Amino acid sequence: MSEELLPADIHDPPGAEIRSATEADAAAIRDIYEPFVTGTAISFESETPDVPAIARRIRDSHAWLVCTGGRRILGYAYAAPFHSRAGYRWSVEVSVYVAGDAQGAGAGRSLLTSLLDQLTQRGFVNAFAGIALPNPASVHLFESLGFEQIGLQKSPGFKLGAWHDVGWWQRQLRPPGLPPPPLDP
């Protein structure tokens, strides 16, 4: 993946740019993620991963993008393997997180749009998103970009004194042709 900045589109916050994440971004990414871990059920993690763990996640992802504004990271989006078995390699699980003070300005939409474009170009067929419910902002974002709800897990996660449902959304990035398309890792 190139480290070059991608052009901003009309949905970007003013002056924002989308680029590939590097391990040097791990501390800023951790800072964005921490409030979701410690104060919400959006993430089912109970402890915020440390900077080396975030750096490993960046390395192990199919793609990881950040949205920068000025000198800071406003948010990030990534695609992880959907499942470890070989037959699933054309599918990814995607996630988007935006800093609290940057929400609602278009960073999440720009990140997810850029990520899905990149995944499509690389040959992936399906993108899945698991959303801890309730989370109307995430549901709206994913559905506005063509994801359809395909399932609901009843109470699989317990956090902050309550059980939470998880909805699953899917967007087909390309038709699942035969043979499957080559992947550009």
N, CA, C and O of each residue as an XYZ file, in Angstrom:
740
protein
N       0.824     -1.171      0.000
C       0.000      0.000      0.000
C       0.874      1.243      0.000
O       1.909      1.293      0.665
N       0.453      2.222     -0.739
C       1.205      3.469     -0.818
C       0.976      4.320      0.424
O      -0.104      4.293      1.014
N       1.985      5.065      0.814
C       1.881      5.985      1.938
C       1.412      7.353      1.458
O       1.274      8.271      2.265
N       1.165      7.506      0.162
C       0.750      8.786     -0.365
C      -0.658      9.122      0.107
O      -1.468      8.235      0.378
N      -0.931     10.404      0.200
C      -2.260     10.853      0.561
C      -3.201     10.647     -0.606
O      -2.830     10.855     -1.761
N      -4.417     10.237     -0.299
C      -5.436     10.084     -1.317
C      -6.204     11.399     -1.414
O      -6.344     12.091     -0.406
N      -6.702     11.765     -2.582
C      -7.431     13.027     -2.687
C      -8.694     12.994     -1.835
O      -9.374     11.972     -1.746
N      -8.993     14.121     -1.217
C     -10.209     14.242     -0.422
C     -11.398     14.348     -1.369
O     -11.282     14.887     -2.470
N     -12.560     13.819     -0.921
C     -13.751     13.990     -1.741
C     -14.689     14.973     -1.058
O     -14.351     15.528     -0.012
N     -15.843     15.189     -1.628
C     -16.741     16.218     -1.118
C     -17.280     15.905      0.270
O     -17.821     16.794      0.927
N     -17.148     14.673      0.729
C     -17.652     14.317      2.046
C     -16.617     14.545      3.140
O     -16.950     14.448      4.321
N     -15.380     14.842      2.783
C     -14.326     15.001      3.784
C     -14.511     16.279      4.581
O     -14.986     17.288      4.059
N     -14.129     16.226      5.856
C     -14.071     17.479      6.606
C     -13.084     18.416      5.917
O     -12.144     17.947      5.275
N     -13.276     19.726      6.038
C     -12.365     20.670      5.374
C     -10.906     20.396      5.724
O     -10.552     20.279      6.897
N     -10.071     20.295      4.709
C      -8.640     20.084      4.906
C      -8.243     18.669      5.266
O      -7.065     18.416      5.521
N      -9.184     17.738      5.297
C      -8.866     16.363      5.682
C      -8.284     15.585      4.512
O      -8.585     15.855      3.349
N      -7.450     14.620      4.845
C      -6.863     13.744      3.833
C      -6.911     12.313      4.351
O      -6.817     12.070      5.554
N      -7.059     11.375      3.432
C      -7.068      9.950      3.752
C      -5.734      9.381      3.289
O      -5.293      9.639      2.169
N      -5.093      8.601      4.165
C      -3.842      7.945      3.782
C      -3.765      6.586      4.466
O      -4.520      6.297      5.395
N      -2.852      5.771      3.997
C      -2.601      4.480      4.638
C      -1.969      4.711      6.004
O      -1.108      5.576      6.166
N      -2.405      3.934      6.969
C      -1.836      4.022      8.315
C      -0.458      3.380      8.336
O      -0.159      2.485      7.545
N       0.368      3.849      9.249
C       1.660      3.226      9.514
C       1.703      2.875     10.992
O       0.857      3.317     11.769
N       2.683      2.086     11.370
C       2.827      1.736     12.779
C       3.086      2.973     13.632
O       2.793      2.965     14.828
N       3.627      4.026     13.044
C       3.854      5.279     13.776
C       2.540      5.946     14.186
O       2.541      6.817     15.056
N       1.423      5.553     13.575
C       0.111      6.100     13.916
C      -0.544      5.373     15.089
O      -1.616      5.777     15.538
N       0.080      4.314     15.590
C      -0.562      3.451     16.585
C      -0.977      4.196     17.850
O      -2.052      3.920     18.383
N      -0.176      5.119     18.347
C      -0.529      5.839     19.578
C      -1.769      6.703     19.365
O      -2.657      6.722     20.217
N      -1.843      7.411     18.251
C      -3.010      8.250     17.968
C      -4.255      7.391     17.764
O      -5.344      7.763     18.202
N      -4.100      6.253     17.106
C      -5.231      5.334     16.906
C      -5.712      4.807     18.246
O      -6.915      4.735     18.495
N      -4.775      4.440     19.109
C      -5.142      3.965     20.444
C      -5.938      5.033     21.187
O      -6.931      4.718     21.843
N      -5.518      6.286     21.092
C      -6.212      7.376     21.782
C      -7.636      7.558     21.270
O      -8.532      7.875     22.052
N      -7.857      7.366     19.983
C      -9.209      7.445     19.424
C     -10.047      6.267     19.914
O     -11.216      6.435     20.257
N      -9.455      5.083     19.946
C     -10.182      3.863     20.289
C     -10.512      3.770     21.781
O     -11.547      3.215     22.150
N      -9.654      4.299     22.627
C      -9.811      4.127     24.078
C     -11.198      4.503     24.612
O     -11.756      3.714     25.373
N     -11.792      5.649     24.268
C     -13.117      5.965     24.812
C     -14.200      4.968     24.386
O     -15.173      4.768     25.114
N     -14.043      4.344     23.222
C     -15.007      3.339     22.780
C     -14.895      2.077     23.634
O     -15.892      1.404     23.894
N     -13.673      1.763     24.068
C     -13.442      0.588     24.915
C     -13.895      0.858     26.347
O     -14.587      0.037     26.949
N     -13.507      2.002     26.886
C     -13.733      2.258     28.312
C     -15.119      2.792     28.634
O     -15.582      2.627     29.763
N     -15.799      3.428     27.683
C     -17.053      4.074     28.026
C     -18.269      3.661     27.236
O     -19.353      4.204     27.453
N     -18.125      2.701     26.311
C     -19.271      2.288     25.489
C     -19.261      0.778     25.307
O     -18.289      0.096     25.634
N     -20.369      0.278     24.777
C     -20.441     -1.126     24.380
C     -20.245     -1.275     22.877
O     -20.511     -2.340     22.320
N     -19.783     -0.216     22.215
C     -19.508     -0.295     20.776
C     -18.403     -1.304     20.522
O     -18.455     -2.056     19.549
N     -17.395     -1.324     21.400
C     -16.363     -2.355     21.363
C     -16.585     -3.268     22.561
O     -16.870     -2.794     23.661
N     -16.458     -4.556     22.355
C     -16.599     -5.509     23.463
C     -15.271     -5.767     24.161
O     -15.214     -6.591     25.075
N     -14.200     -5.086     23.756
C     -12.945     -5.233     24.492
C     -13.119     -4.602     25.868
O     -13.827     -3.606     26.012
N     -12.474     -5.181     26.879
C     -12.597     -4.640     28.235
C     -11.401     -3.778     28.615
O     -11.489     -2.977     29.546
N     -10.294     -3.928     27.915
C      -9.114     -3.109     28.156
C      -8.597     -2.596     26.813
O      -8.579     -3.315     25.814
N      -8.185     -1.349     26.824
C      -7.661     -0.749     25.597
C      -6.329     -1.402     25.237
O      -5.439     -1.489     26.082
N      -6.182     -1.856     24.007
C      -4.900     -2.431     23.592
C      -3.785     -1.388     23.701
O      -4.011     -0.193     23.508
N      -2.592     -1.860     24.010
C      -1.466     -0.930     24.085
C      -0.961     -0.607     22.673
O      -1.409     -1.195     21.689
N      -0.041      0.318     22.599
C       0.467      0.789     21.299
C       1.084     -0.352     20.488
O       0.796     -0.446     19.295
N       1.930     -1.239     21.077
C       2.449     -2.347     20.271
C       1.343     -3.267     19.719
O       1.469     -3.787     18.611
N       0.275     -3.464     20.480
C      -0.832     -4.296     19.994
C      -1.538     -3.632     18.818
O      -1.900     -4.305     17.852
N      -1.734     -2.324     18.890
C      -2.343     -1.600     17.764
C      -1.426     -1.678     16.547
O      -1.902     -1.874     15.429
N      -0.127     -1.528     16.748
C       0.826     -1.628     15.634
C       0.741     -3.008     14.982
O       0.802     -3.113     13.758
N       0.600     -4.066     15.784
C       0.439     -5.420     15.229
C      -0.844     -5.521     14.422
O      -0.862     -6.138     13.357
N      -1.906     -4.925     14.916
C      -3.181     -4.961     14.193
C      -3.055     -4.257     12.848
O      -3.599     -4.725     11.848
N      -2.349     -3.153     12.819
C      -2.120     -2.450     11.546
C      -1.377     -3.366     10.579
O      -1.754     -3.485      9.413
N      -0.318     -4.014     11.069
C       0.470     -4.925     10.217
C      -0.356     -6.100      9.720
O      -0.192     -6.531      8.578
N      -1.246     -6.626     10.563
C      -1.994     -7.839     10.236
C      -3.272     -7.587      9.443
O      -3.934     -8.538      9.029
N      -3.626     -6.338      9.226
C      -4.867     -6.030      8.518
C      -4.661     -6.142      7.010
O      -3.534     -6.121      6.516
N      -5.778     -6.261      6.291
C      -5.716     -6.199      4.825
C      -5.470     -4.767      4.372
O      -4.775     -4.526      3.385
N      -6.042     -3.829      5.099
C      -5.876     -2.402      4.798
C      -6.222     -1.630      6.059
O      -7.094     -2.040      6.825
N      -5.539     -0.513      6.274
C      -5.823      0.349      7.420
C      -5.589      1.783      6.956
O      -4.480      2.138      6.556
N      -6.614      2.588      7.010
C      -6.543      3.978      6.572
C      -6.773      4.914      7.750
O      -7.467      4.564      8.705
N      -6.192      6.092      7.679
C      -6.467      7.140      8.655
C      -6.917      8.392      7.915
O      -6.520      8.638      6.776
N      -7.750      9.172      8.582
C      -8.162     10.481      8.091
C      -7.453     11.507      8.947
O      -7.609     11.530     10.168
N      -6.674     12.355      8.299
C      -5.932     13.369      9.034
C      -6.530     14.741      8.755
O      -7.019     15.019      7.659
N      -6.479     15.576      9.760
C      -6.908     16.965      9.640
C      -5.883     17.812     10.359
O      -5.698     17.674     11.568
N      -5.224     18.675      9.639
C      -4.117     19.394     10.250
C      -3.029     18.400     10.570
O      -2.582     17.658      9.695
N      -2.600     18.377     11.812
C      -1.524     17.456     12.215
C      -2.031     16.301     13.051
O      -1.233     15.603     13.678
N      -3.347     16.077     13.079
C      -3.850     15.006     13.917
C      -4.698     14.018     13.130
O      -5.235     14.334     12.068
N      -4.800     12.834     13.670
C      -5.641     11.800     13.079
C      -7.044     11.969     13.645
O      -7.239     11.994     14.860
N      -8.020     12.086     12.743
C      -9.422     12.285     13.123
C     -10.168     10.964     13.278
O     -11.136     10.872     14.033
N      -9.706      9.941     12.555
C     -10.379      8.655     12.592
C      -9.619      7.641     11.775
O      -8.627      7.956     11.118
N     -10.109      6.404     11.831
C      -9.463      5.338     11.078
C     -10.487      4.300     10.668
O     -11.559      4.190     11.263
N     -10.143      3.548      9.651
C     -10.954      2.428      9.171
C     -10.011      1.324      8.745
O      -8.922      1.578      8.231
N     -10.450      0.086      8.969
C      -9.582     -1.016      8.576
C     -10.400     -2.212      8.116
O     -11.593     -2.328      8.397
N      -9.724     -3.085      7.408
C     -10.294     -4.348      6.950
C      -9.425     -5.471      7.492
O      -8.225     -5.533      7.226
N     -10.045     -6.344      8.244
C      -9.360     -7.502      8.815
C      -9.881     -8.766      8.139
O     -10.958     -8.751      7.542
N      -9.125     -9.859      8.229
C      -9.653    -11.107      7.694
C     -11.004    -11.437      8.335
O     -11.170    -11.296      9.546
N     -11.953    -11.870      7.531
C     -13.280    -12.228      8.035
C     -13.222    -13.507      8.861
O     -13.911    -13.640      9.872
N     -12.405    -14.428      8.421
C     -12.266    -15.716      9.091
C     -10.910    -16.281      8.690
O     -10.393    -15.957      7.621
N     -10.345    -17.110      9.526
C      -9.004    -17.620      9.258
C      -8.956    -18.740      8.218
O      -7.888    -19.008      7.669
N     -10.061    -19.392      7.936
C     -10.042    -20.501      6.972
C      -9.907    -19.979      5.543
O     -10.448    -18.930      5.195
N      -9.181    -20.724      4.734
C      -8.798    -20.282      3.385
C      -9.987    -19.913      2.497
O      -9.896    -18.969      1.712
N     -11.076    -20.627      2.606
C     -12.231    -20.362      1.752
C     -12.857    -18.992      1.965
O     -13.626    -18.523      1.126
N     -12.533    -18.347      3.084
C     -13.077    -17.027      3.387
C     -12.171    -15.883      2.919
O     -12.491    -14.722      3.174
N     -11.073    -16.167      2.255
C     -10.070    -15.130      1.999
C     -10.553    -13.996      1.106
O      -9.895    -12.957      1.049
N     -11.667    -14.150      0.409
C     -12.204    -13.075     -0.423
C     -13.169    -12.169      0.355
O     -13.751    -11.245     -0.211
N     -13.330    -12.440      1.648
C     -14.224    -11.640      2.485
C     -13.427    -10.967      3.591
O     -12.441    -11.512      4.087
N     -13.870     -9.769      3.970
C     -13.206     -8.996      5.016
C     -14.241     -8.490      6.003
O     -15.425     -8.377      5.686
N     -13.769     -8.187      7.212
C     -14.594     -7.501      8.201
C     -14.050     -6.081      8.326
O     -12.853     -5.882      8.532
N     -14.928     -5.108      8.200
C     -14.495     -3.718      8.220
C     -15.009     -3.011      9.475
O     -16.069     -3.341     10.006
N     -14.231     -2.036      9.932
C     -14.593     -1.222     11.093
C     -14.148      0.207     10.858
O     -13.183      0.460     10.136
N     -14.868      1.147     11.480
C     -14.560      2.574     11.388
C     -14.713      3.185     12.774
O     -15.689      2.922     13.476
N     -13.739      4.004     13.160
C     -13.808      4.750     14.418
C     -13.372      6.182     14.153
O     -12.387      6.422     13.454
N     -14.112      7.131     14.715
C     -13.814      8.547     14.554
C     -13.741      9.185     15.934
O     -14.562      8.893     16.803
N     -12.756     10.056     16.132
C     -12.609     10.769     17.404
C     -13.905     11.507     17.731
O     -14.588     12.006     16.837
N     -14.234     11.571     19.014
C     -15.489     12.173     19.446
C     -15.715     13.571     18.927
O     -16.825     13.904     18.514
N     -14.684     14.398     18.938
C     -14.849     15.785     18.500
C     -14.834     15.938     16.984
O     -14.992     17.048     16.477
N     -14.647     14.849     16.259
C     -14.641     14.902     14.793
C     -15.850     14.184     14.190
O     -16.002     14.150     12.969
N     -16.702     13.617     15.028
C     -17.857     12.878     14.520
C     -18.863     13.820     13.870
O     -19.043     14.958     14.304
N     -19.512     13.326     12.825
C     -20.534     14.087     12.136
C     -20.021     15.032     11.068
O     -20.809     15.741     10.441
N     -18.710     15.054     10.848
C     -18.133     15.970      9.852
C     -17.770     15.271      8.553
O     -17.257     15.917      7.639
N     -18.017     13.975      8.441
C     -17.758     13.265      7.195
C     -16.535     12.378      7.184
O     -16.288     11.698      6.188
N     -15.751     12.358      8.264
C     -14.539     11.535      8.273
C     -14.872     10.053      8.154
O     -14.207      9.332      7.411
N     -15.885      9.589      8.869
C     -16.248      8.170      8.813
C     -16.676      7.742      7.426
O     -16.264      6.688      6.940
N     -17.500      8.555      6.788
C     -17.960      8.245      5.424
C     -16.789      8.229      4.450
O     -16.692      7.333      3.611
N     -15.910      9.202      4.553
C     -14.749      9.257      3.659
C     -13.826      8.062      3.862
O     -13.338      7.468      2.901
N     -13.596      7.721      5.123
C     -12.744      6.567      5.419
C     -13.336      5.278      4.856
O     -12.648      4.514      4.179
N     -14.616      5.042      5.141
C     -15.241      3.796      4.697
C     -15.334      3.742      3.178
O     -15.116      2.684      2.588
N     -15.651      4.857      2.537
C     -15.707      4.891      1.073
C     -14.343      4.564      0.473
O     -14.244      3.751     -0.446
N     -13.300      5.193      0.989
C     -11.940      4.928      0.478
C     -11.531      3.483      0.722
O     -10.927      2.846     -0.141
N     -11.863      2.972      1.899
C     -11.512      1.590      2.230
C     -12.211      0.610      1.291
O     -11.574     -0.306      0.770
N     -13.507      0.791      1.071
C     -14.250     -0.118      0.194
C     -13.741     -0.045     -1.241
O     -13.659     -1.068     -1.921
N     -13.400      1.150     -1.706
C     -12.824      1.285     -3.059
C     -11.517      0.501     -3.163
O     -11.292     -0.217     -4.137
N     -10.667      0.643     -2.162
C      -9.384     -0.049     -2.167
C      -9.574     -1.567     -2.145
O      -8.898     -2.293     -2.873
N     -10.489     -2.035     -1.312
C     -10.738     -3.480     -1.212
C     -11.281     -4.045     -2.520
O     -10.900     -5.137     -2.942
N     -12.171     -3.294     -3.155
C     -12.723     -3.729     -4.439
C     -11.619     -3.841     -5.481
O     -11.548     -4.834     -6.206
N     -10.763     -2.838     -5.560
C      -9.658     -2.850     -6.522
C      -8.711     -4.012     -6.269
O      -8.085     -4.510     -7.204
N      -8.598     -4.443     -5.040
C      -7.675     -5.525     -4.696
C      -8.283     -6.908     -4.885
O      -7.592     -7.905     -4.674
N      -9.565     -7.005     -5.278
C     -10.160     -8.289     -5.622
C     -11.076     -8.888     -4.569
O     -11.616     -9.972     -4.788
N     -11.273     -8.231     -3.440
C     -12.157     -8.785     -2.419
C     -13.600     -8.771     -2.911
O     -13.987     -7.907     -3.698
N     -14.387     -9.727     -2.446
C     -15.755     -9.914     -2.921
C     -16.786     -9.390     -1.923
O     -17.765     -8.766     -2.331
N     -16.590     -9.625     -0.639
C     -17.568     -9.252      0.381
C     -16.927     -8.467      1.512
O     -15.797     -8.739      1.919
N     -17.677     -7.479      2.016
C     -17.288     -6.762      3.230
C     -18.403     -6.957      4.247
O     -19.579     -6.786      3.929
N     -18.032     -7.312      5.461
C     -18.981     -7.516      6.551
C     -18.672     -6.534      7.670
O     -17.519     -6.157      7.882
N     -19.710     -6.125      8.381
C     -19.541     -5.261      9.548
C     -20.430     -5.795     10.667
O     -21.634     -5.979     10.487
N     -19.822     -6.039     11.817
C     -20.576     -6.409     13.011
C     -20.745     -5.157     13.853
O     -19.761     -4.497     14.188
N     -21.985     -4.822     14.201
C     -22.268     -3.595     14.937
C     -22.978     -3.945     16.231
O     -24.071     -4.512     16.215
N     -22.348     -3.600     17.366
C     -22.996     -3.772     18.664
C     -24.156     -2.783     18.735
O     -24.006     -1.603     18.418
N     -25.300     -3.282     19.152
C     -26.517     -2.470     19.137
C     -26.943     -2.089     20.550
O     -26.710     -2.847     21.492
N     -27.564     -0.927     20.708
C     -27.933      0.025     19.664
C     -26.765      0.916     19.276
O     -25.938      1.275     20.114
N     -26.705      1.265     18.014
C     -25.690      2.172     17.496
C     -26.228      2.766     16.191
O     -25.752      2.425     15.108
N     -27.226      3.661     16.298
C     -27.875      4.174     15.083
C     -26.936      4.912     14.138
O     -27.139      4.868     12.925
N     -25.921      5.586     14.655
C     -25.003      6.315     13.768
C     -24.242      5.342     12.865
O     -24.119      5.583     11.664
N     -23.734      4.247     13.432
C     -23.007      3.264     12.616
C     -23.937      2.569     11.638
O     -23.582      2.374     10.476
N     -25.125      2.193     12.099
C     -26.081      1.546     11.201
C     -26.374      2.463     10.017
O     -26.371      2.016      8.870
N     -26.624      3.735     10.288
C     -26.913      4.685      9.211
C     -25.733      4.803      8.246
O     -25.922      4.786      7.030
N     -24.512      4.923      8.786
C     -23.333      5.049      7.925
C     -23.209      3.849      6.997
O     -23.085      4.011      5.783
N     -23.244      2.653      7.560
C     -23.051      1.463      6.733
C     -24.185      1.288      5.725
O     -23.930      0.963      4.565
N     -25.420      1.497      6.144
C     -26.539      1.339      5.211
C     -26.499      2.405      4.117
O     -26.889      2.136      2.981
N     -26.034      3.606      4.444
C     -25.958      4.658      3.424
C     -24.910      4.352      2.363
O     -24.926      4.937      1.280
N     -23.992      3.429      2.677
C     -22.962      3.037      1.709
C     -23.223      1.644      1.127
O     -22.305      0.981      0.644
N     -24.486      1.211      1.178
C     -24.883     -0.002      0.478
C     -24.825     -1.297      1.264
O     -25.046     -2.363      0.689
N     -24.540     -1.248      2.545
C     -24.564     -2.464      3.361
C     -26.008     -2.807      3.699
O     -26.831     -1.922      3.933
N     -26.308     -4.113      3.721
C     -27.635     -4.599      4.091
C     -27.505     -5.486      5.319
O     -26.571     -6.281      5.429
N     -28.458     -5.342      6.249
C     -28.425     -6.203      7.423
C     -28.761     -7.624      7.012
O     -29.759     -7.868      6.334
N     -27.913     -8.562      7.431
C     -28.095     -9.965      7.063
C     -28.310    -10.860      8.267
O     -28.618    -12.041      8.106
N     -28.153    -10.326      9.472
C     -28.339    -11.178     10.632
C     -28.310    -10.399     11.928
O     -27.894     -9.241     11.978
N     -28.765    -11.069     12.978
C     -28.776    -10.485     14.307
C     -28.436    -11.570     15.314
O     -29.107    -12.599     15.388
N     -27.397    -11.331     16.081
C     -27.047    -12.225     17.179
C     -27.663    -11.635     18.441
O     -27.432    -10.470     18.764
N     -28.443    -12.434     19.151
C     -29.119    -11.977     20.365
C     -28.197    -12.134     21.564
O     -27.799    -13.245     21.917
N     -27.865    -11.018     22.181
C     -27.117    -10.962     23.452
C     -25.804    -11.745     23.465
O     -25.559    -12.479     24.423
N     -24.946    -11.623     22.444
C     -23.685    -12.362     22.514
C     -22.632    -11.689     23.395
O     -21.658    -12.328     23.792
N     -22.822    -10.387     23.706
C     -21.801     -9.673     24.463
C     -22.373     -8.998     25.694
O     -23.473     -8.447     25.668
N     -21.598     -9.054     26.781
C     -21.989     -8.400     28.029
C     -20.958     -7.337     28.363
O     -19.766     -7.623     28.471
N     -21.426     -6.113     28.524
C     -20.528     -5.023     28.864
C     -21.331     -3.901     29.504
O     -22.490     -3.671     29.157
N     -20.700     -3.211     30.440
C     -21.306     -2.081     31.132
C     -22.644     -2.458     31.772
O     -23.602     -1.685     31.748
N     -22.684     -3.652     32.340
C     -23.853     -4.090     33.095
C     -25.036     -4.548     32.284
O     -26.127     -4.700     32.833
N     -24.859     -4.778     30.979
C     -25.986     -5.183     30.144
C     -25.521     -6.115     29.027
O     -24.363     -6.102     28.610
N     -26.475     -6.924     28.562
C     -26.241     -7.762     27.384
C     -26.562     -6.940     26.144
O     -27.491     -6.132     26.151
N     -25.783     -7.148     25.071
C     -25.958     -6.376     23.842
C     -26.068     -7.302     22.645
O     -25.336     -8.284     22.525
N     -27.005     -6.966     21.756
C     -27.140     -7.661     20.487
C     -26.054     -7.167     19.537
O     -25.515     -6.074     19.707
N     -25.742     -7.989     18.536
C     -24.829     -7.596     17.466
C     -25.524     -7.866     16.142
O     -25.929     -8.992     15.854
N     -25.654     -6.817     15.345
C     -26.192     -6.959     14.002
C     -25.050     -7.140     13.013
O     -23.948     -6.631     13.216
N     -25.328     -7.868     11.946
C     -24.325     -8.084     10.895
C     -24.834     -7.506      9.602
O     -25.964     -7.758      9.181
N     -23.967     -6.719      8.974
C     -24.264     -6.077      7.705
C     -23.263     -6.567      6.665
O     -22.118     -6.877      6.995
N     -23.697     -6.636      5.411
C     -22.846     -7.105      4.319
C     -23.009     -6.202      3.106
O     -24.100     -5.721      2.799
N     -21.898     -5.990      2.434
C     -21.928     -5.340      1.132
C     -21.093     -6.173      0.181
O     -19.923     -6.451      0.443
N     -21.707     -6.572     -0.932
C     -20.959     -7.301     -1.950
C     -20.166     -6.272     -2.748
O     -20.729     -5.330     -3.307
N     -18.864     -6.467     -2.791
C     -17.982     -5.529     -3.477
C     -17.897     -5.797     -4.968
O     -17.636     -4.889     -5.758
N     -18.116     -7.038     -5.346
C     -18.081     -7.455     -6.749
C     -18.838     -8.772     -6.837
O     -18.998     -9.452     -5.823
N     -19.303     -9.146     -8.017
C     -19.979    -10.448     -8.152
C     -19.001    -11.581     -7.825
O     -17.823    -11.507     -8.175
N     -19.487    -12.621     -7.160
C     -18.610    -13.740     -6.804
C     -18.418    -14.681     -7.987
O     -19.026    -15.750     -8.047
N     -17.578    -14.281     -8.917
C     -17.378    -15.042    -10.158
C     -16.593    -16.332     -9.950
O     -16.022    -16.587     -8.890
N     -16.593    -17.135    -11.018
C     -15.844    -18.387    -11.037
C     -14.833    -18.318    -12.171
O     -15.229    -18.032    -13.301
N     -13.605    -18.552    -11.942
C     -12.999    -18.751    -10.617
C     -12.998    -17.444     -9.842
O     -13.220    -16.380    -10.419
N     -12.746    -17.516     -8.516
C     -12.684    -16.278     -7.734
C     -11.600    -15.350     -8.281
O     -10.621    -15.818     -8.861
N     -11.768    -14.055     -8.102
C     -10.767    -13.124     -8.628
C      -9.439    -13.260     -7.878
O      -9.408    -13.646     -6.709
N      -8.360    -12.941     -8.562
C      -7.062    -12.939     -7.851
C      -7.075    -11.794     -6.829
O      -7.667    -10.740     -7.064
N      -6.417    -12.022     -5.705
C      -6.312    -11.006     -4.674
C      -4.955    -10.329     -4.741
O      -3.926    -10.979     -4.926
N      -4.969     -9.037     -4.591
C      -3.742     -8.257     -4.524
C      -3.481     -7.970     -3.047
O      -4.036     -7.031     -2.477
N      -2.623     -8.799     -2.434
C      -2.415     -8.624     -0.986
C      -1.742     -7.321     -0.739
O      -1.473     -6.972      0.410
